[in-house]
Amino acid sequence: MLDVYRKLEELGCELPPPPPPAGVYKPVKQVGNLLYVSGQGSTVAGVPAVVGKVGEACDPEQGQAAARMCALNALAVLHAALGDLNRVKGVVKTLGFIASAPGFNMQPKVLNGCSELLREIFGEDGVGARSAIGVNELPGGITCEVEFIFEMR
């Protein structure tokens, strides 16, 4: 069976501290065997780390790094909620919001930073349905925010 923590170590990834909630919501809500993860941003411990609009202040590769950070933050809040990431079977859906400069239209490429990491960790179970949306602004000026639905074993 897949060991998520071993895979993270092999990839050179470390779980960050879970970001503190920035409003009135639960970071993770379980419904049946589904885990809904509130939007996770390109932050470290809740502090904006990758900021600016892709196509203006950031290039698509910096946007991908921001999206990858969102995935790691999601895993951090899941670890805090479940106590063991090995209880996660895989990804059902991701919804990514990318702060985009006028005319920038490569949001799917940016969100690949998140999706590719999840595939590396969970294999094909890490690939779910997905939407990538360009937006004008995100909280704190962050570049990327992603919400997730995971399936639990």
C-alpha positions in Angstrom: 0.0 0.0 0.0 1.1 3.5 -0.8 2.7 5.4 2.1 2.0 9.1 1.6 4.6 10.3 4.0 7.3 8.2 2.4 6.3 9.5 -1.1 6.4 13.1 0.2 9.9 12.5 1.5 11.0 10.9 -1.8 9.7 14.0 -3.6 11.6 16.3 -1.2 8.4 17.7 0.1 7.7 18.7 3.7 4.2 19.3 5.0 3.9 22.9 6.1 2.1 23.8 9.3 -1.7 23.9 8.5 -2.8 27.5 7.7 -5.1 29.0 10.3 -8.7 29.6 9.1 -9.1 33.1 7.8 -12.8 33.3 8.5 -15.8 31.4 9.8 -15.4 27.9 8.2 -14.0 24.5 8.7 -10.7 23.7 6.9 -12.0 20.1 6.3 -15.6 18.9 6.3 -16.3 15.1 6.0 -19.5 13.9 4.3 -19.6 10.2 4.1 -16.2 9.1 2.6 -15.6 12.5 1.0 -13.4 15.2 2.5 -14.1 18.7 1.4 -11.1 21.0 1.9 -11.7 24.7 2.0 -9.7 26.9 -0.4 -6.0 26.7 0.3 -3.8 29.5 -0.9 -0.2 30.1 -1.9 0.7 30.8 1.7 3.1 29.7 4.4 1.4 29.4 7.9 -1.4 31.6 6.5 1.0 34.4 5.3 1.0 35.1 1.6 4.1 33.6 0.0 3.5 33.8 -3.7 1.6 36.9 -4.7 0.7 38.8 -7.8 -1.1 38.1 -11.0 0.1 35.5 -13.5 1.0 37.1 -16.7 2.0 40.3 -14.9 3.9 39.9 -11.6 4.4 36.1 -12.1 5.2 33.8 -15.0 3.3 30.5 -15.4 6.1 28.6 -13.7 5.9 30.8 -10.6 2.1 30.2 -10.8 2.7 26.5 -10.9 4.9 26.8 -7.7 2.0 28.7 -6.1 -0.5 25.9 -7.1 1.9 23.2 -5.7 2.0 25.2 -2.4 -1.8 25.0 -2.3 -1.7 21.2 -2.6 0.8 21.0 0.2 -1.4 23.2 2.4 -4.4 21.0 1.6 -2.4 17.9 2.7 -1.4 19.7 5.9 -5.0 20.5 6.8 -6.0 16.9 6.0 -3.2 15.6 8.2 -4.4 17.8 11.0 -8.0 16.6 10.6 -7.3 12.9 10.0 -4.1 12.3 11.8 -2.9 10.0 9.0 -2.7 10.9 5.3 -2.7 7.2 4.4 -6.4 7.3 5.0 -6.8 9.4 1.8 -7.6 7.3 -1.2 -7.3 10.0 -3.8 -8.6 13.2 -5.4 -12.1 13.5 -6.6 -12.1 17.2 -7.7 -10.0 20.3 -7.6 -11.2 23.8 -8.3 -8.4 26.3 -8.9 -8.6 30.1 -8.9 -5.6 31.9 -10.5 -5.1 35.6 -10.1 -4.7 36.5 -13.8 -3.5 39.6 -15.7 -5.8 40.8 -18.5 -5.2 38.5 -21.5 -3.6 35.7 -19.5 -5.4 32.5 -20.4 -3.2 29.6 -19.4 -4.9 28.9 -16.0 -4.9 25.1 -16.7 -1.1 25.1 -17.1 -0.8 27.0 -13.8 -3.0 24.5 -12.0 -0.9 21.6 -13.3 1.5 22.5 -10.4 -1.1 21.2 -8.0 -2.4 18.4 -10.1 1.1 17.0 -11.0 2.1 16.9 -7.3 -1.1 15.0 -6.3 -0.5 12.6 -9.2 3.1 12.0 -8.0 1.9 11.3 -4.5 -1.3 9.2 -5.1 -0.6 7.9 -8.6 -3.7 7.8 -10.9 -5.9 8.1 -7.8 -4.4 11.6 -7.5 -6.0 12.7 -10.8 -9.6 13.9 -10.4 -12.0 16.2 -12.2 -10.8 19.7 -12.3 -11.6 23.3 -13.2 -9.1 26.2 -13.5 -10.6 29.7 -13.3 -8.9 33.1 -13.9 -9.9 35.7 -11.3 -9.1 39.4 -10.9 -8.1 39.3 -7.2 -7.5 36.7 -4.4 -7.3 37.3 -0.6 -4.0 39.0 0.5 -2.9 39.3 -3.1 -2.1 35.6 -3.4 -1.5 34.1 -6.8 -3.5 30.9 -6.4 -6.2 29.3 -4.3 -7.4 25.8 -4.7 -10.3 23.9 -3.1 -10.4 20.1 -3.1 -12.6 17.1 -2.7 -10.7 14.0 -1.6 -12.0 10.4 -1.1 -11.2 8.6 2.1 -10.5 4.9 2.4 
